[in-house]
């Protein structure tokens, strides 16, 4: 035991000297004793000093030692107390324990060993209580305050804000697509990522701010600022976004890029918000940031609560629709810009809600991404699209390709390749008749896993298409890393084809595609002039309302296959698969 600081509150000088003599005889440690000869000076010392243990005489004249302990309860929260009495009394013993004393000793029975042992045990119990309290109020993974302690810190800040005329802000944030890290790299890697995020964000806090981990990948920060000055919270978000820009090394030789979505909710000194409500509002604002596209922040507005309620209901309804397979798949054609021949279709998911009508694909697919329902939704679309492609091959001899959008979460999952192979085998569709589309956001997760999966698909002959090309931040590098066979140019470039910069960009992409020997598809073609210009620039295929909108399979057959004579009626049990690859375009 190192030196122990002892406060002795004792009104008898002889007993003070006796106690000091006993402590001097101990062999396990040294003791520095501060003596107070009355309760008044003892209370003053407790409130102004820092002591490891307090020894209190039971009889102090104007008050008892137990009464002193009760008056100084806050000051003694971290300092164990031992009551010293002149004679044994069961009544005093029980009263001392109820008051919170660590022990009760009789003076005329004291020895150096018994006093030292009582002090040592009291300090050990104090240290254990401190550790247990820390565990109760801190996250064991990151050692940050947990939800319970954070709520208490927010409550204290809200209580101060009225008299100090302060603004209290809570910033709620979580990591975008964190589940992909757990799914593809394992939970141990996910834990290491959370620890690194905690350290980075802690390093940019002001001393008066509180960062907490609330659970999973959810974090929150309590920020106090001057009246009506909400820029402090926004400044923190900007610093946090910068801190997360550098890739994280998860100790397995592979780094990952991580971004976060932030929500801010503030309470001024003249409103009546409670801690749980402030945290809930910040959480709602964060979900609004995710709706805006993630890697951004949003400040709470009252109408956000209704929007979140609607999203929650839509998520439940989407789960029910998936269980009963009530989602529709529609098909939009790709045409060869040189021959005007239909060369393939893109399968698109649609949801006609039984009560609310048609839902925006951007909204319900985003909900599926966040909730994890995207795996079942993606599976159902792949099953439907590959089966439909096989029907058209068999009935009409149509040899075009079927293109299906795949989300980053699907393609990052280690089991995606096996699932896709099973779907192809079940439908009978040749791999070369299928194209998988994805956007550059797939590269924000486990890049090595993505590349491994795509390489396996390319080996099977499946086409690999990079969708919305030109809208991401690293298009050229991604094209070189991935086994891409098709580039789909975003419609925003086609819309600007009459502008000098727009046409120049389209020419540059076409030149690059030729050098890489990949097929180019232009999206969003709406006019004959756009089609002719794109054809002259060397674009292979086009898609857009100029040719046709997305339609149900039956409408596609009526509109695009009127002159086809069915080869024979389709029976999936008896009809053989048609082998062969997509015909080369001119």
N, C-alpha and C positions, 0 to 999 in steps of 0.2 A: 504494500500500500504506500503511495506517495504521501507527501505532507497533507494532513487533513486540517482544514480551518474550522475550529470549534468556537461557537458562541455559547458561553456559560452565563446564564441568568440566575444568579444566586445571591441572596441578601446576607448570607453568613460568610464572613471572611475565612473562618477556619475551614468550613466546607469547601470554599474555593481553593484553598491551599491543598486540602486533602485530595481533591479531584485532580489538580495539576500534578501532584506527586504520583498518583496512580497512573496517569497518562504517561508520565516520564519513565515509568518502569516497564512499559510495553516494549516488545521487541519486533513487532511486525510493521511499525511505521512511526512517523513523528507527527506531533500535534502542535499546532499554533493556536493558543487559547486567547480569546478576547473575553474579558469579564465585564459584566454589567451587574451592579449591585442592587438594582430595583427594576420594577416592571416598566416604568416609564422610559428609562434609558435602554432597556431591553427591546421594547417595541420600536424605538427610534433606530437602534442598530439593525434590527431585522429589516426595516424598510429601506435602509440606506446602504447596508453592507451585502457582501456575497459570502455566504458560509456553507460549508459542506454538511454540518450537523449542528443542531441546537440542543443543549442540555438545560433543562428548566427545572428549578426547584418548585415543588408543589405549593409551598406556602411562601408568598411574596408580600405579605402585608395587605395592601389595598385590594389585591386580586390573587386568585390561585393561578398556578401554572397552566391549568386546563383552560381557564378563562383567557389567559394571554394567548394560548394557541388558537382559540376560537377567534379572537380579535385580529390576529395576524395570519389568518388562513391563506390569504392570497400571497403574502410574502413568503410563507412556508410551503408553497406548492411544490417547490423543487428541493426543499430542505427538510429532511426527516428530523423529528423531535423525540427526545427521550425525557420522560418525567422522572425526577429524583425526589423520593419521599423519605421522611424520617422513620416511618414504620410501615409495615405491610398492611394493606387494606384492599379487600376484594372490591369494595365500592369504588375506590380511587382507580384501581386497575381497569375496571370496566369503563369508567368515565373517560379515562385517558385514551383507551382504544376507540371509543365512540367519537372523541374529539379529533382523532386522526393521528395520535402519537404512534411512533414506531415501536416504543417499548416503555416499560415501567420498572424502575429499579429502586431497591431499598438501600439507603446510604450506608447503614451499619453492616450490610452484607456484601458491600462492594469489595472486589479485588481488582488488581490490574488486569488479570485475564478476563474476568466477567465483564468489566467495563469495555475493554477492547473488543471482546466478542460481540457485545450488544451494538457497539458503533459499527463494526464491520458488517454485521448482518443487516443493520438498518441501511447502510450505504448500498449493499448488494441489492436489497429490495427496491431501493430508489432507482438504481440503474436499470433493473428489470422493468419497473413501471414505466420508466422513460422509453425503453425500447418497445414495450407493448403499446404505449401511447403513439409512438412514432409509426409503428406498423398499422395501427388503427386509422391513422390520418394521412398516410402516405402510400403511394403506389409502389409495390415491391419491385417492379421492373425498372422504373425510371427514377425512383426516389423523389418524385414530385408530389406535391399535395394531391390528395384524391378528391373525389366529388364532395365528401362530407366536410373536409377542411376548407375546400374552395368556397362552398356555400357559406361557411362561417366567416371567411375573409370578406366575401361580398356583403354579407349582413353588416359586418363592422364598418365597411366603407360606406354603405347606405346610411347607417346611423350617423356617421360623421358629416355626411354631405350637407345636411341642413344647416348646422351651425357654421360649417366652414365654407358654405356656398360653393360646393364642388359638383362636378359631373362624374358619375361612376359609369364606366363602360365595361361591358363584357364582350370579349372577342372569342367566338367559338370557331374552331376549325378542325377539319380532318383531312387525311391524305387522300388525294384522288387515286382511285383504282388500287388502294392498298390490298384489297382481297386478292388481286392478281399476284402480288408478291408472295402471300401465304400459299396460294394454290400452286404456284409454279416453283417456288424456291423453298417452301417449307416454313413452318411456324418459327423455327429457331432464327431463320434469316429475317423474318418479319419482326421478331423481338429485337434483333440487333438494329434494324432500321429505326424502330421506335425510340430506342435509347439514343441513337445518333441525332434524331430529330429533336429530342428533348434537350440534348446538350447544345445544339446549334441555336435553338430558340431561346434557351436560358441565357446564352451569351449576349443577346441583343436587348435584354430587358433592362428597364430602369430599376434601381434598387428598390423602389416602392411598389413595383408591379408584382403580381402573383401569377405564376404559370402552374397549371394543374393538368394532370392526365385524368380524364373522366372515365376512361374505359376503351378497350379496343384501340382504334387509331384516332380517338377524339380527344382534343385538347381544348383548354380554355384559359384566357388571360383576364385578370381583373385590373383595370387601369383607372386611376383617379387623375382628374385634370381640373383646371380652373373653370369657373362657370361658363357654360355654353361654348367651351372650346373642345370640339369633338375631333380636332385635327390630330390630337395625340394618339388616339386609337388608330386613325388612318395611317399615321406615320409608322406605328408599330407594324401594321399589316405590310406596308411597303418594305420595311426592314426584313420581315419574316420571309416575304417572297424572294428577296435577294439572297437570304441565307439558305434557301432551299434550292437555289439555281445550280449549285455545284453537285455533281453526281455523288451518290453514297456508295462507299465500298463496304460490302457485306462480308468481307474476310474470306470469300471463296474464289477470289480472282476475277469476279465479275461485278461491275458497278451498275447501279440503277439510277435513273432519273426520277425524281419525285416532285410532285407539285401538290398544292393544297388549295382548298376552297375555304373562304373566311366569311363569317357573319358578324356584324357589329350591332349591339343594342346598347343604348345609353339611357341613363336616368339623371335628370337635373335635380337640383335641390328643392324644386317646387312640385314634384309629382309624387305619386304614392305607390311605387312599384315595390315588390318583394323580391328576394333573391331568386327563388325558383322561376318567377315570371320573367325576370331579366335574362336568366340563362336560357329559358325556353325561347324568348324572342330572338336571342343571338343564334340559337340553333335553327330557327325558322329562316333567318336571314342567310345563314350558310347554305341551306337547301335552295334558296333563291339563287345564290351564286353558282351552285351546281347546275341549275336550270339554264343559267346564262352561258354555260359552256365550261365550267370548272376553271381552276387556276385563276380565280378572280375573287372579288369580295363584293358584298352587298350590305347595305345598312337597313335595319328593320323598319318596315312600314306596316301599319295596322292591317292593310289589305292582304299582306303576305300570309296571315294566319288562315284566311279562307282558302287561299290558293293551296296551302299545304294540306288542308283538310280534303280538298278535291283530289289532290295527288294521292293521298292515302286511300281514298275510296276507289280511285282508278286502279291503283296497284292491286287491291283486293279483287276488283272486277276482272282485271287482266289475268290474275291467277286462275280465276274460275273459267275464263274463256279458254285458257290453255289446257286446263284439265278436260274440258269438253270439246277441245279442238274446234273452236268456233271462229278462229282467225282465218282470213281469206288470203290467197296468193293471187296476184295479178301479174300480167306479163307485158313489158314494153319492148318493142323490137329494136334491133340494131340493123341498119342498112349499110350496104357497101356504097360509098360515095361515088364510085366509078360506074357501077352497074345497076344501082338502085335495087339490088337483090337483098331480101331479108337474110341475114347471115346468123342471127341469133336473137335471144331474148334475155332480158333482165327480169328475174323474179323479185317481186316487191310485196311486202307484207302490208295488209290492210285490216283494220278492225272497225267493224260497224257495231257500236255499242247498242244493246237492245233498247236502252232508254235515252241515251244522249246522242245517238247517231254516229256518223263517221268521226273517228278520232285522228288527230294529227299523228302521222308516223314518227315525226321527230319527238313528240311528247311521249307516246307510249313506249317507244323503243328506248328512250332515255330512262324511263321508269323501269323497264325490264333490265337494263344495264345495272342500275343502282341496286335493284332488289335481288339480282341473281337469276331472275326468270329468263334472261337472255339465252341461257343454255337450252332450255326447253323450247323457247320460241324459235331459236335458230335451227334446232333439230327438226321441228315440224316443217319449217320452210324448206329446208334441204330435202326432206323426204318428199314433200309435195312437188317441188320443182323438178327433182330428178325423175320422179315417176311420170310427171307430165311430159318431160322431154322425151322419155322413152316411148310414151304413147304416140307422140307426133312422129317420131322416127319410124315407128312400126306402122301407123295408119297411113301416113302421107309420104313416107320416105324422106322426111325432112332431116337434113344432115347438119343443120346449124348447131350452135353451142347454146348452152343454158348458163347464165351468169347469176350467181347468188352472192349477196352481201354477207360478210362475216364480221362480227364485232371483235374488237381487240380482246375482250375477255374470252371469247370462244377460241380464238386462234392461239392465245397464250396458254391455254389449258393443255397439259401433257397428253390428255386422252382424245384430243380433237382429231388427230390423224386416224386413229383406230375407229372412231365413230363414223367419220366420213367414208372410210373404206367399207364399213358394214352397210351404210346407206347405199353406196354405189352397187355393191353386190346384190342387195335386196331389190333394187330397181332394175338392174341389168344394164344401166347406162354406162357406156364406155367412159373411162376417166377423161379421155381427150375431148369429150363433148361437154365437159363441165369447166366453168371458170369461177374461181373464187375471187371476190372483190373485197378490198379492205382499204382503209385510209391510213395516212401516216401516223395517226395516233396509236397504232399498234406498236410503234417503236418506243413508246414511253414506258413499257413494262420490261419484262425479261427479254431483251433483244436476242440473246443467244437461243433461248427456247423458241422464239418466233422463227428465227432463221432455220433452226433444225426442223421445225414442223413444215415450213414452206419448202424446204429442200426435199423432204419426203414426198410431199404432194407433187412437186415438179417431176420427181423421178417416176411417178405413176403416169405422168402425161397430163395432169390437170393444169389448166391455164391459171396464171397468177396475175391479177390485175390490180394496179395501184389506182384507187379511186380519188376523185377531187384533186388531181395532180396540180401543183402550183400554189395551193393554199396553205401548205405546211411550211415549217421553218427549215427543213433539211431535205428537200425533195431530191436533189442530185445525189447526195450521199446515200439516201435510202435506195434509190434505183440501183446503185452499184453494189450494195450489200445483199439485196434480195434477188431471188430467181424470178424476176418479173418478166412476163411475156407481153403484157398489155398495159398501156398507160391511158387512163381516162382523164381527159383534160376538163377542168372544172368549167361549168357553164358561165361563170363570171368573165372568163376570157373570151368566150364566144360572143357574149353580149357586147363586148368592146371591140369587135373585129373591125369596125369602121374607123376606129381611132388609130393613130399612127403607133402609139405604144402598145395597144392591144394586138394589132396585127404583127408587130415586131416580136412580141412575146410568143405568139402562136407559131411564127416562123422558126424561132429559136428552139421551141419544144419539138417541132417536126424534124428539124435537123439533128437534134440530139437523139431522138427516137430512131432515126435511120442509122446513126452511128452505133447504137446499141442493138439494132436489129429487133426492135420490139414494135408491136402493133399499136397504132394510135386510134383512140375513139374520142370524138368530140361530143360533149353533152350539151343539151339545151338548144339544139338547132330549131329555130322557129321560122326562118325565111329562106326562100330559094337562093337569095344572094349570099347568105351565110353558108349554105351548103356548097355553092359553086366556088366560093373563095377558099373554103376549107379543102375541097377537092383539089384545087389548083396548088395549094400549099403542100399536098402530099398526105393528107390525113386519110386513113383507110376507111374507118367506119364512122357512122354518125347516129345520134339518138336525139329525139326531141319531138315536140308537138307538130312540127312540119310533117313528120312521117306518121306518127300515131301516138296516142296516149296509152297508158297502161290499162289493160283490159282483162276480164276474166277469160279463162281458157276457151270456153264455148264461143265468146265473142271473137277471140283471135281466130278460131277455126272458120267462122262465118266470114270474117273480113279478109284474112290473108291466105286462106287455103280454099277459096271457092272453086278454083280450077283443078285442084288436086283430086285425083281419084284414089280413095283409100286402097292401100295395098291389100289389106284384108282387115277384118274386124279384130279388135284388140282383146286378147284374153291373157292376162299376166301369167296364168298357170301353164298355157300351152304355146304362147308366142315366143319364138327364139329371139335372143338378143341380136341386134345388128351391129357387127363390128365395123371398125373403120374410123378414120380421123376426119377432122373438119377439112373441107376442100380448101386449097390455097386460094387466097384472093389475088386479083390482078393488080 
